[in-house]
C-alpha cells in the first residue's frame, strides 16, 4: 500500500474518533435507548465505558500507523 494512503488512513483514525466523541458529548441523549429512562444509569455508564475504550483503541491504532509511516 502506498505510504501516502497509509498516512491518510492514520489521520482519519485520529480525527474521526475525536469528532464522534464531541458529537456524542453534545447529544448525550443518543446513548439512552427508548424505554430505558428508569434504568438508564447503569446502561449509560457501561455503554459510555465501551465507547471510550473503543475510541481509545482506534486513536491508538491511528497514532501507531502515523508514527510507523513517518519512520519509513
PyMOL commands that set and color helices and strands:
alter all, ss='L'
color gray80, all
select helices_A, chain A and resi 3-26+28-31+40-71
alter helices_A, ss='H'
color red, helices_A
deselect
rebuild
show_as cartoon
